[in-house]
Amino acid sequence: MQNTIQTKAQTLVLENRKKLSLTGVEDVSGFNEETVTAATSLGDLIIRGSKLHIGKLDLESGEVEIEGEISALQYTRAKRDKSFFQRVFS
């Protein structure tokens, strides 16, 4: 049996470093004017900048829009479908 990881589609659209539109967002775990941390279907995404604010947040559809001066986008870990013990004993 072959294990396959299925993730929701994700898009990132950055317009002039001022507006970021995301899909595939499962949760926003923290935000302030300099950092927004979002759990996405592909892992955690950290958005850094200044004067950041969330213009749209719809977790049911997985859509988020962030406005401000965006300076960096960073994925911090890959999404894992299996727990530690499931990976060890499979």
C-alpha positions as protocol buffer text, in pm:
chain_id: "A"
residue {
  index: 1
  type: MET
  ca { x: 0 y: 0 z: 0 }
}
residue {
  index: 2
  type: GLN
  ca { x: 140 y: 337 z: -98 }
}
residue {
  index: 3
  type: ASN
  ca { x: 90 y: 635 z: 133 }
}
residue {
  index: 4
  type: THR
  ca { x: -2 y: 960 z: -38 }
}
residue {
  index: 5
  type: ILE
  ca { x: -31 y: 1298 z: 125 }
}
residue {
  index: 6
  type: GLN
  ca { x: -325 y: 1498 z: 1 }
}
residue {
  index: 7
  type: THR
  ca { x: -328 y: 1871 z: 59 }
}
residue {
  index: 8
  type: LYS
  ca { x: -570 y: 2140 z: -38 }
}
residue {
  index: 9
  type: ALA
  ca { x: -460 y: 2365 z: -320 }
}
residue {
  index: 10
  type: GLN
  ca { x: -288 y: 2682 z: -209 }
}
residue {
  index: 11
  type: THR
  ca { x: -230 y: 3008 z: -390 }
}
residue {
  index: 12
  type: LEU
  ca { x: -28 y: 3312 z: -293 }
}
residue {
  index: 13
  type: VAL
  ca { x: -79 y: 3638 z: -482 }
}
residue {
  index: 14
  type: LEU
  ca { x: 137 y: 3932 z: -379 }
}
residue {
  index: 15
  type: GLU
  ca { x: 48 y: 4267 z: -536 }
}
residue {
  index: 16
  type: ASN
  ca { x: 321 y: 4535 z: -524 }
}
residue {
  index: 17
  type: ARG
  ca { x: 432 y: 4408 z: -180 }
}
residue {
  index: 18
  type: LYS
  ca { x: 120 y: 4581 z: -40 }
}
residue {
  index: 19
  type: LYS
  ca { x: -154 y: 4314 z: -59 }
}
residue {
  index: 20
  type: LEU
  ca { x: -125 y: 3938 z: -11 }
}
residue {
  index: 21
  type: SER
  ca { x: -413 y: 3705 z: -101 }
}
residue {
  index: 22
  type: LEU
  ca { x: -390 y: 3348 z: 29 }
}
residue {
  index: 23
  type: THR
  ca { x: -599 y: 3035 z: -16 }
}
residue {
  index: 24
  type: GLY
  ca { x: -554 y: 2703 z: 161 }
}
residue {
  index: 25
  type: VAL
  ca { x: -542 y: 2869 z: 504 }
}
residue {
  index: 26
  type: GLU
  ca { x: -666 y: 2653 z: 790 }
}
residue {
  index: 27
  type: ASP
  ca { x: -604 y: 2890 z: 1083 }
}
residue {
  index: 28
  type: VAL
  ca { x: -441 y: 3220 z: 1176 }
}
residue {
  index: 29
  type: SER
  ca { x: -256 y: 3147 z: 1498 }
}
residue {
  index: 30
  type: GLY
  ca { x: -122 y: 3495 z: 1565 }
}
residue {
  index: 31
  type: PHE
  ca { x: -94 y: 3843 z: 1422 }
}
residue {
  index: 32
  type: ASN
  ca { x: 21 y: 4194 z: 1497 }
}
residue {
  index: 33
  type: GLU
  ca { x: 139 y: 4490 z: 1287 }
}
residue {
  index: 34
  type: GLU
  ca { x: 472 y: 4320 z: 1207 }
}
residue {
  index: 35
  type: THR
  ca { x: 393 y: 3947 z: 1180 }
}
residue {
  index: 36
  type: VAL
  ca { x: 105 y: 3722 z: 1074 }
}
residue {
  index: 37
  type: THR
  ca { x: 133 y: 3346 z: 1131 }
}
residue {
  index: 38
  type: ALA
  ca { x: -102 y: 3125 z: 929 }
}
residue {
  index: 39
  type: ALA
  ca { x: -140 y: 2747 z: 932 }
}
residue {
  index: 40
  type: THR
  ca { x: -186 y: 2645 z: 569 }
}
residue {
  index: 41
  type: SER
  ca { x: -242 y: 2319 z: 387 }
}
residue {
  index: 42
  type: LEU
  ca { x: 132 y: 2316 z: 306 }
}
residue {
  index: 43
  type: GLY
  ca { x: 267 y: 2411 z: 650 }
}
residue {
  index: 44
  type: ASP
  ca { x: 299 y: 2719 z: 870 }
}
residue {
  index: 45
  type: LEU
  ca { x: 351 y: 3046 z: 685 }
}
residue {
  index: 46
  type: ILE
  ca { x: 497 y: 3355 z: 853 }
}
residue {
  index: 47
  type: ILE
  ca { x: 432 y: 3690 z: 684 }
}
residue {
  index: 48
  type: ARG
  ca { x: 657 y: 3974 z: 802 }
}
residue {
  index: 49
  type: GLY
  ca { x: 635 y: 4343 z: 734 }
}
residue {
  index: 50
  type: SER
  ca { x: 505 y: 4665 z: 884 }
}
residue {
  index: 51
  type: LYS
  ca { x: 158 y: 4810 z: 931 }
}
residue {
  index: 52
  type: LEU
  ca { x: 9 y: 4467 z: 854 }
}
residue {
  index: 53
  type: HIS
  ca { x: -363 y: 4409 z: 899 }
}
residue {
  index: 54
  type: ILE
  ca { x: -601 y: 4137 z: 793 }
}
residue {
  index: 55
  type: GLY
  ca { x: -851 y: 4275 z: 545 }
}
residue {
  index: 56
  type: LYS
  ca { x: -1039 y: 3948 z: 487 }
}
residue {
  index: 57
  type: LEU
  ca { x: -1049 y: 3629 z: 694 }
}
residue {
  index: 58
  type: ASP
  ca { x: -1273 y: 3339 z: 587 }
}
residue {
  index: 59
  type: LEU
  ca { x: -1145 y: 3014 z: 737 }
}
residue {
  index: 60
  type: GLU
  ca { x: -1445 y: 2822 z: 606 }
}
residue {
  index: 61
  type: SER
  ca { x: -1327 y: 2881 z: 248 }
}
residue {
  index: 62
  type: GLY
  ca { x: -959 y: 2911 z: 351 }
}
residue {
  index: 63
  type: GLU
  ca { x: -917 y: 3266 z: 218 }
}
residue {
  index: 64
  type: VAL
  ca { x: -716 y: 3544 z: 381 }
}
residue {
  index: 65
  type: GLU
  ca { x: -611 y: 3889 z: 257 }
}
residue {
  index: 66
  type: ILE
  ca { x: -334 y: 4079 z: 432 }
}
residue {
  index: 67
  type: GLU
  ca { x: -255 y: 4443 z: 360 }
}
residue {
  index: 68
  type: GLY
  ca { x: 44 y: 4653 z: 461 }
}
residue {
  index: 69
  type: GLU
  ca { x: 412 y: 4667 z: 369 }
}
residue {
  index: 70
  type: ILE
  ca { x: 510 y: 4301 z: 320 }
}
residue {
  index: 71
  type: SER
  ca { x: 882 y: 4227 z: 342 }
}
residue {
  index: 72
  type: ALA
  ca { x: 906 y: 3845 z: 381 }
}
residue {
  index: 73
  type: LEU
  ca { x: 715 y: 3520 z: 342 }
}
residue {
  index: 74
  type: GLN
  ca { x: 854 y: 3210 z: 515 }
}
residue {
  index: 75
  type: TYR
  ca { x: 732 y: 2852 z: 551 }
}
residue {
  index: 76
  type: THR
  ca { x: 846 y: 2713 z: 884 }
}
residue {
  index: 77
  type: ARG
  ca { x: 749 y: 2345 z: 859 }
}
residue {
  index: 78
  type: ALA
  ca { x: 583 y: 2102 z: 624 }
}
residue {
  index: 79
  type: LYS
  ca { x: 235 y: 1980 z: 703 }
}
residue {
  index: 80
  type: ARG
  ca { x: 230 y: 1623 z: 834 }
}
residue {
  index: 81
  type: ASP
  ca { x: -74 y: 1401 z: 804 }
}
residue {
  index: 82
  type: LYS
  ca { x: 58 y: 1128 z: 1037 }
}
residue {
  index: 83
  type: SER
  ca { x: 152 y: 1152 z: 1401 }
}
residue {
  index: 84
  type: PHE
  ca { x: 501 y: 1064 z: 1520 }
}
residue {
  index: 85
  type: PHE
  ca { x: 396 y: 713 z: 1630 }
}
residue {
  index: 86
  type: GLN
  ca { x: 212 y: 647 z: 1303 }
}
residue {
  index: 87
  type: ARG
  ca { x: 528 y: 732 z: 1107 }
}
residue {
  index: 88
  type: VAL
  ca { x: 751 y: 517 z: 1331 }
}
residue {
  index: 89
  type: PHE
  ca { x: 529 y: 207 z: 1331 }
}
residue {
  index: 90
  type: SER
  ca { x: 409 y: 208 z: 969 }
}
